[in-house]
Amino acid sequence: MCDGCNNCQLPDNTFTKWLDTFIEEKGIDLDDTFELEGPSGMNFMSYGVVVEHIKLTQGEEQKMIKDVIVKIDFKNGDVRHFFRHIAQAIVR
């Protein structure tokens, strides 16, 4: 819990706002779910859960995620495939 000190690492609001705008512009429904295999078996996860985990990243990790999303979008790809890839790290 943050006590107001300067040692706390908070998510970058610029990145969070950019990601929210991107998701809204692409019409991605954060309530949509997908299946993925994890150590406990089959898992159901929503895109919203993945996006919330992405928002918790910081610094270079945010930059790398944004770069991949921009490249996928530039090629008219579907970033939901990338989100499912990231979800694999969440279920481990």
KEDREN-458588 format. One record per atom (N, C-alpha, C, O): residue in three letters; atom name; y negated, x negated, z negated. Coordinates in Angstrom, 2 decimals, always signed. Atoms other than C-alpha are relative to their C-alpha. Layout:
<r ALA CA <Y X Z>>
...
# end
This chain:
<r MET N <+1.18 -0.84 +0.00>>
<r MET CA <+0.00 +0.00 +0.00>>
<r MET C <-1.24 -0.88 +0.00>>
<r MET O <-1.27 -1.90 -0.69>>
<r CYS N <+1.22 +0.80 -0.10>>
<r CYS CA <-3.45 -1.32 +0.84>>
<r CYS C <-0.91 +0.28 -1.19>>
<r CYS O <-1.16 +1.43 -1.54>>
<r ASP N <+0.91 -0.15 +1.13>>
<r ASP CA <-5.75 -1.98 -2.09>>
<r ASP C <-1.44 -0.30 +0.39>>
<r ASP O <-2.29 -0.49 -0.47>>
<r GLY N <+1.35 +0.24 -0.48>>
<r GLY CA <-8.82 -2.55 +0.07>>
<r GLY C <-0.33 -1.46 +0.24>>
<r GLY O <-1.46 -1.80 +0.59>>
<r CYS N <+0.24 +1.42 -0.20>>
<r CYS CA <-8.41 -6.31 +0.32>>
<r CYS C <-0.04 -0.32 +1.49>>
<r CYS O <+0.30 +0.51 +2.33>>
<r ASN N <+0.05 +0.43 -1.40>>
<r ASN CA <-8.91 -8.26 +3.53>>
<r ASN C <+1.31 -0.61 +0.47>>
<r ASN O <+1.41 -1.05 +1.61>>
<r ASN N <-1.28 +0.60 -0.36>>
<r ASN CA <-5.30 -9.51 +3.49>>
<r ASN C <+0.91 +0.98 +0.72>>
<r ASN O <+1.95 +0.58 +1.25>>
<r CYS N <-0.85 -1.02 -0.60>>
<r CYS CA <-3.89 -6.24 +4.85>>
<r CYS C <-0.05 -0.10 +1.52>>
<r CYS O <-1.10 -0.36 +2.11>>
<r GLN N <-0.09 -0.02 -1.45>>
<r GLN CA <-2.71 -6.11 +8.43>>
<r GLN C <+0.11 +1.45 +0.45>>
<r GLN O <+1.14 +2.08 +0.23>>
<r LEU N <-0.02 -1.37 -0.51>>
<r LEU CA <-3.60 -2.77 +9.99>>
<r LEU C <+0.16 -0.03 +1.52>>
<r LEU O <-0.31 -0.96 +2.18>>
<r PRO N <-0.14 -0.06 -1.46>>
<r PRO CA <-2.64 -1.73 +13.52>>
<r PRO C <-1.36 -0.05 +0.69>>
<r PRO O <-2.36 +0.45 +0.17>>
<r ASP N <+1.22 +0.13 -0.80>>
<r ASP CA <-5.25 -2.51 +16.18>>
<r ASP C <-0.37 +1.37 +0.56>>
<r ASP O <+0.36 +1.93 +1.39>>
<r ASN N <+0.43 -1.32 -0.46>>
<r ASN CA <-7.19 +0.73 +16.76>>
<r ASN C <-0.26 +0.03 +1.50>>
<r ASN O <-0.05 +1.06 +2.14>>
<r THR N <+0.24 +0.05 -1.45>>
<r THR CA <-8.15 -0.40 +20.28>>
<r THR C <+1.31 +0.22 +0.75>>
<r THR O <+1.36 +1.00 +1.70>>
<r PHE N <-1.32 -0.14 -0.63>>
<r PHE CA <-4.48 -0.72 +21.23>>
<r PHE C <+0.52 +1.42 -0.20>>
<r PHE O <+1.02 +2.03 +0.74>>
<r THR N <-0.48 -1.35 +0.31>>
<r THR CA <-3.60 +2.57 +19.51>>
<r THR C <-0.71 +1.03 +0.87>>
<r THR O <-0.07 +1.93 +1.42>>
<r LYS N <+0.77 -0.94 -0.83>>
<r LYS CA <-6.38 +4.43 +21.33>>
<r LYS C <+0.41 -0.13 +1.47>>
<r LYS O <+0.55 +0.88 +2.17>>
<r TRP N <-0.42 +0.20 -1.39>>
<r TRP CA <-5.38 +2.86 +24.65>>
<r TRP C <+1.36 +0.65 +0.24>>
<r TRP O <+1.55 +1.34 +1.25>>
<r LEU N <-1.35 -0.56 -0.16>>
<r LEU CA <-1.74 +3.84 +24.14>>
<r LEU C <-0.03 +1.53 -0.03>>
<r LEU O <+0.63 +2.17 +0.78>>
<r ASP N <+0.12 -1.47 +0.06>>
<r ASP CA <-2.65 +7.41 +23.13>>
<r ASP C <-0.57 +0.56 +1.30>>
<r ASP O <-0.09 +1.57 +1.81>>
<r THR N <+0.62 -0.43 -1.26>>
<r THR CA <-4.86 +7.75 +26.21>>
<r THR C <+0.99 -0.10 +1.15>>
<r THR O <+1.10 +0.81 +1.97>>
<r PHE N <-0.99 +0.21 -1.06>>
<r PHE CA <-2.17 +6.32 +28.49>>
<r PHE C <+1.06 +1.10 -0.04>>
<r PHE O <+1.38 +1.70 +0.99>>
<r ILE N <-1.05 -1.01 +0.15>>
<r ILE CA <+0.48 +8.70 +27.12>>
<r ILE C <-0.52 +1.38 +0.41>>
<r ILE O <+0.18 +2.14 +1.08>>
<r GLU N <+0.58 -1.30 -0.36>>
<r GLU CA <-1.84 +11.69 +27.48>>
<r GLU C <-0.20 +0.10 +1.51>>
<r GLU O <+0.13 +1.13 +2.11>>
<r GLU N <+0.24 -0.01 -1.45>>
<r GLU CA <-2.82 +10.75 +31.06>>
<r GLU C <+1.29 +0.12 +0.79>>
<r GLU O <+1.31 +0.73 +1.86>>
<r LYS N <-1.29 -0.04 -0.70>>
<r LYS CA <+0.84 +10.33 +32.05>>
<r LYS C <+0.79 +1.26 -0.31>>
<r LYS O <+1.84 +1.50 +0.29>>
<r GLY N <-0.68 -1.26 +0.34>>
<r GLY CA <+1.81 +13.64 +30.45>>
<r GLY C <+1.34 -0.21 -0.69>>
<r GLY O <+2.25 +0.60 -0.52>>
<r ILE N <-1.25 +0.27 +0.70>>
<r ILE CA <+4.53 +12.10 +28.30>>
<r ILE C <+0.06 +0.88 -1.24>>
<r ILE O <-0.84 +0.85 -2.08>>
<r ASP N <-0.18 -0.90 +1.14>>
<r ASP CA <+5.84 +14.66 +25.82>>
<r ASP C <+0.68 -0.80 -1.12>>
<r ASP O <+1.84 -1.17 -1.01>>
<r LEU N <-0.51 +0.80 +1.11>>
<r LEU CA <+6.29 +12.81 +22.53>>
<r LEU C <+1.11 +0.70 -0.77>>
<r LEU O <+1.80 +0.07 -1.56>>
<r ASP N <-1.07 -0.74 +0.67>>
<r ASP CA <+8.63 +15.56 +21.30>>
<r ASP C <+1.32 -0.06 +0.77>>
<r ASP O <+2.36 +0.30 +0.23>>
<r ASP N <-1.23 +0.16 -0.77>>
<r ASP CA <+11.15 +14.89 +24.10>>
<r ASP C <+0.91 -1.00 -0.70>>
<r ASP O <+0.44 -2.03 -1.19>>
<r THR N <-0.95 +0.90 +0.64>>
<r THR CA <+14.30 +13.29 +22.73>>
<r THR C <+0.97 -0.57 +1.03>>
<r THR O <+1.13 -0.04 +2.12>>
<r PHE N <-1.01 +0.63 -0.83>>
<r PHE CA <+16.91 +11.00 +24.20>>
<r PHE C <+1.09 -0.54 -0.92>>
<r PHE O <+0.88 -0.69 -2.13>>
<r GLU N <-1.13 +0.53 +0.76>>
<r GLU CA <+20.29 +9.62 +23.09>>
<r GLU C <+0.09 -1.50 +0.21>>
<r GLU O <-0.20 -2.02 +1.28>>
<r LEU N <-0.29 +1.41 -0.15>>
<r LEU CA <+21.09 +6.02 +22.38>>
<r LEU C <+1.02 -0.39 -1.05>>
<r LEU O <+1.06 +0.16 -2.15>>
<r GLU N <-1.06 +0.47 +0.86>>
<r GLU CA <+23.99 +4.20 +20.82>>
<r GLU C <-0.54 -1.03 -0.97>>
<r GLU O <-1.27 -1.94 -0.58>>
<r GLY N <+0.39 +0.95 +1.03>>
<r GLY CA <+23.41 +2.35 +17.56>>
<r GLY C <+1.18 -0.33 -0.88>>
<r GLY O <+2.27 +0.18 -0.66>>
<r PRO N <-1.08 +0.38 +0.90>>
<r PRO CA <+25.48 +0.80 +14.79>>
<r PRO C <+0.65 +1.19 -0.71>>
<r PRO O <+1.84 +1.15 -1.04>>
<r SER N <-0.53 -1.18 +0.68>>
<r SER CA <+25.90 +4.22 +13.17>>
<r SER C <+0.58 +1.02 +0.98>>
<r SER O <+0.99 +2.11 +0.56>>
<r GLY N <-0.48 -0.94 -1.01>>
<r GLY CA <+26.99 +5.85 +16.43>>
<r GLY C <-1.13 +0.49 +0.88>>
<r GLY O <-2.13 -0.20 +1.07>>
<r MET N <+0.99 -0.58 -0.88>>
<r MET CA <+25.03 +8.13 +18.71>>
<r MET C <-1.22 +0.45 -0.81>>
<r MET O <-1.09 +1.10 -1.84>>
<r ASN N <+1.26 -0.36 +0.64>>
<r ASN CA <+21.38 +8.58 +17.75>>
<r ASN C <-0.84 +0.84 +0.96>>
<r ASN O <-0.77 +0.66 +2.18>>
<r PHE N <+0.97 -0.76 -0.76>>
<r PHE CA <+18.79 +11.08 +18.92>>
<r PHE C <-1.38 -0.42 -0.48>>
<r PHE O <-1.65 -0.40 -1.68>>
<r MET N <+1.32 +0.49 +0.36>>
<r MET CA <+15.24 +9.80 +19.01>>
<r MET C <-1.03 +0.63 +0.92>>
<r MET O <-0.76 +0.86 +2.10>>
<r SER N <+1.09 -0.53 -0.83>>
<r SER CA <+11.96 +11.22 +20.22>>
<r SER C <-0.87 -1.15 +0.48>>
<r SER O <-0.90 -2.22 -0.13>>
<r TYR N <+0.95 +1.00 -0.49>>
<r TYR CA <+9.45 +9.30 +22.27>>
<r TYR C <-1.10 -0.22 -1.03>>
<r TYR O <-1.65 -1.32 -1.12>>
<r GLY N <+1.01 +0.13 +1.03>>
<r GLY CA <+7.02 +9.98 +19.44>>
<r GLY C <+0.36 -1.03 -1.05>>
<r GLY O <-0.50 -1.78 -1.52>>
<r VAL N <-0.45 +1.00 +0.98>>
<r VAL CA <+9.10 +7.89 +17.03>>
<r VAL C <-0.17 -1.40 +0.58>>
<r VAL O <-0.63 -2.31 -0.11>>
<r VAL N <+0.13 +1.31 -0.65>>
<r VAL CA <+9.15 +5.02 +19.51>>
<r VAL C <-1.47 -0.40 +0.07>>
<r VAL O <-1.82 -1.54 -0.23>>
<r VAL N <+1.42 +0.29 -0.12>>
<r VAL CA <+5.41 +5.25 +20.09>>
<r VAL C <-0.59 -0.38 -1.36>>
<r VAL O <-1.41 -1.29 -1.45>>
<r GLU N <+0.50 +0.35 +1.34>>
<r GLU CA <+4.73 +5.21 +16.33>>
<r GLU C <+0.42 -1.41 -0.38>>
<r GLU O <-0.35 -2.13 -1.00>>
<r HIS N <-0.44 +1.37 +0.27>>
<r HIS CA <+6.81 +2.03 +16.03>>
<r HIS C <-0.79 -1.01 +0.83>>
<r HIS O <-1.13 -2.09 +0.35>>
<r ILE N <+0.80 +0.88 -0.85>>
<r ILE CA <+4.94 +0.49 +18.95>>
<r ILE C <-1.38 -0.20 -0.61>>
<r ILE O <-1.92 -1.31 -0.59>>
<r LYS N <+1.35 +0.08 +0.59>>
<r LYS CA <+1.64 +1.27 +17.22>>
<r LYS C <-0.03 -0.90 -1.23>>
<r LYS O <-1.10 -1.40 -1.59>>
<r LEU N <-0.06 +0.86 +1.18>>
<r LEU CA <+2.80 -0.72 +14.18>>
<r LEU C <+0.04 -1.49 +0.35>>
<r LEU O <-0.10 -2.34 -0.52>>
<r THR N <-0.03 +1.41 -0.40>>
<r THR CA <+3.08 -3.92 +16.21>>
<r THR C <-1.40 -0.58 -0.09>>
<r THR O <-2.39 +0.15 -0.22>>
<r GLN N <+1.29 +0.66 +0.13>>
<r GLN CA <+0.32 -6.48 +16.06>>
<r GLN C <-0.11 -1.16 +0.96>>
<r GLN O <+0.88 -1.66 +1.48>>
<r GLY N <+0.31 +1.22 -0.73>>
<r GLY CA <-1.33 -9.28 +17.97>>
<r GLY C <+0.70 -0.17 +1.33>>
<r GLY O <+0.58 +0.66 +2.23>>
<r GLU N <-0.66 +0.35 -1.27>>
<r GLU CA <+0.75 -10.90 +20.68>>
<r GLU C <+1.03 +1.04 +0.43>>
<r GLU O <+1.21 +1.29 +1.62>>
<r GLU N <-0.99 -1.01 -0.33>>
<r GLU CA <+3.44 -8.24 +20.47>>
<r GLU C <-0.66 +1.20 +0.68>>
<r GLU O <-0.13 +1.74 +1.65>>
<r GLN N <+0.75 -1.08 -0.64>>
<r GLN CA <+0.87 -5.54 +21.28>>
<r GLN C <-0.39 -0.39 +1.42>>
<r GLN O <-0.26 +0.41 +2.35>>
<r LYS N <+0.42 +0.47 -1.33>>
<r LYS CA <-0.42 -7.61 +24.18>>
<r LYS C <+1.17 +0.01 +0.97>>
<r LYS O <+1.02 +0.44 +2.12>>
<r MET N <-1.18 +0.04 -0.88>>
<r MET CA <+3.09 -8.11 +25.58>>
<r MET C <+0.43 +1.42 +0.37>>
<r MET O <+0.76 +1.68 +1.53>>
<r ILE N <-0.39 -1.39 -0.28>>
<r ILE CA <+3.92 -4.39 +25.26>>
<r ILE C <-0.97 +0.63 +0.99>>
<r ILE O <-0.55 +1.29 +1.94>>
<r LYS N <+1.01 -0.57 -0.91>>
<r LYS CA <+0.65 -3.40 +26.94>>
<r LYS C <+0.17 -0.59 +1.40>>
<r LYS O <+0.09 +0.15 +2.39>>
<r ASP N <-0.19 +0.64 -1.31>>
<r ASP CA <+1.24 -5.93 +29.76>>
<r ASP C <+1.19 +0.61 +0.74>>
<r ASP O <+1.10 +0.86 +1.95>>
<r VAL N <-1.18 -0.59 -0.64>>
<r VAL CA <+4.71 -4.50 +30.44>>
<r VAL C <-0.30 +1.42 +0.45>>
<r VAL O <+0.05 +1.81 +1.56>>
<r ILE N <+0.33 -1.39 -0.36>>
<r ILE CA <+3.44 -0.90 +30.38>>
<r ILE C <-0.90 +0.03 +1.23>>
<r ILE O <-0.68 +0.84 +2.13>>
<r VAL N <+0.92 +0.05 -1.14>>
<r VAL CA <+0.62 -1.78 +32.79>>
<r VAL C <+0.75 -0.38 +1.27>>
<r VAL O <+0.51 +0.21 +2.33>>
<r LYS N <-0.78 +0.41 -1.19>>
<r LYS CA <+3.04 -3.55 +35.17>>
<r LYS C <+0.90 +1.13 +0.49>>
<r LYS O <+0.99 +1.37 +1.69>>
<r ILE N <-0.87 -1.13 -0.39>>
<r ILE CA <+5.47 -0.62 +35.12>>
<r ILE C <-0.84 +1.08 +0.67>>
<r ILE O <-0.45 +1.61 +1.72>>
<r ASP N <+0.87 -1.04 -0.56>>
<r ASP CA <+2.63 +1.83 +35.76>>
<r ASP C <-0.55 -0.40 +1.36>>
<r ASP O <-0.66 +0.43 +2.25>>
<r PHE N <+0.54 +0.48 -1.27>>
<r PHE CA <+1.19 -0.33 +38.55>>
<r PHE C <+1.00 +0.20 +1.13>>
<r PHE O <+0.63 +0.45 +2.28>>
<r LYS N <-1.06 -0.18 -1.00>>
<r LYS CA <+4.53 -0.07 +40.34>>
<r LYS C <+0.50 +1.45 +0.04>>
<r LYS O <+1.55 +1.73 +0.62>>
<r ASN N <-0.34 -1.42 +0.06>>
<r ASN CA <+4.60 +3.71 +39.70>>
<r ASN C <+1.35 +0.25 -0.66>>
<r ASN O <+2.06 +1.20 -0.33>>
<r GLY N <-1.24 -0.16 +0.75>>
<r GLY CA <+7.53 +3.25 +37.34>>
<r GLY C <-0.17 +1.00 -1.14>>
<r GLY O <-1.27 +1.47 -1.42>>
<r ASP N <-0.01 -0.93 +1.12>>
<r ASP CA <+8.47 +5.48 +34.44>>
<r ASP C <+0.09 -0.80 -1.30>>
<r ASP O <+1.13 -1.39 -1.58>>
<r VAL N <+0.02 +0.80 +1.23>>
<r VAL CA <+7.47 +3.87 +31.13>>
<r VAL C <+0.97 +0.53 -1.05>>
<r VAL O <+1.27 -0.17 -2.02>>
<r ARG N <-0.96 -0.52 +0.97>>
<r ARG CA <+9.89 +6.13 +29.28>>
<r ARG C <+1.27 -0.84 -0.03>>
<r ARG O <+1.94 -0.92 -1.06>>
<r HIS N <-1.15 +0.92 -0.01>>
<r HIS CA <+12.66 +3.75 +30.39>>
<r HIS C <-0.27 -1.19 -0.91>>
<r HIS O <+0.62 -1.64 -1.63>>
<r PHE N <+0.40 +1.10 +0.87>>
<r PHE CA <+10.77 +0.94 +28.64>>
<r PHE C <+0.01 +0.44 -1.45>>
<r PHE O <+0.44 -0.31 -2.32>>
<r PHE N <-0.02 -0.52 +1.37>>
<r PHE CA <+10.33 +3.10 +25.54>>
<r PHE C <+1.43 +0.11 -0.52>>
<r PHE O <+1.69 -0.18 -1.69>>
<r ARG N <-1.41 -0.07 +0.41>>
<r ARG CA <+14.11 +3.68 +25.47>>
<r ARG C <+0.54 -1.40 -0.28>>
<r ARG O <+1.35 -1.58 -1.19>>
<r HIS N <-0.39 +1.39 +0.25>>
<r HIS CA <+14.58 -0.08 +25.71>>
<r HIS C <-0.49 -0.45 -1.39>>
<r HIS O <+0.26 -1.06 -2.15>>
<r ILE N <+0.55 +0.34 +1.31>>
<r ILE CA <+12.29 -0.57 +22.71>>
<r ILE C <+0.76 +0.73 -1.11>>
<r ILE O <+0.95 +0.17 -2.20>>
<r ALA N <-0.73 -0.79 +1.01>>
<r ALA CA <+14.20 +2.16 +20.85>>
<r ALA C <+1.27 -0.70 -0.44>>
<r ALA O <+1.71 -0.54 -1.58>>
<r GLN N <-1.21 +0.74 +0.38>>
<r GLN CA <+17.29 -0.05 +20.92>>
<r GLN C <-0.25 -0.91 -1.19>>
<r GLN O <+0.63 -1.08 -2.03>>
<r ALA N <+0.35 +0.88 +1.13>>
<r ALA CA <+15.51 -2.43 +18.52>>
<r ALA C <-0.19 +0.81 -1.28>>
<r ALA O <+0.04 +0.31 -2.37>>
<r ILE N <+0.25 -0.84 +1.17>>
<r ILE CA <+14.66 +0.47 +16.21>>
<r ILE C <+1.31 +0.40 -0.66>>
<r ILE O <+1.40 +0.45 -1.89>>
<r VAL N <-1.27 -0.48 +0.56>>
<r VAL CA <+18.26 +1.65 +15.78>>
<r VAL C <+0.89 -1.12 -0.53>>
<r VAL O <+1.92 -0.84 -1.14>>
<r ARG N <-0.83 +1.13 +0.48>>
<r ARG CA <+19.63 -1.82 +14.98>>
<r ARG C <-0.26 -0.31 -1.43>>
<r ARG O <+0.36 -1.22 -1.99>>
# end
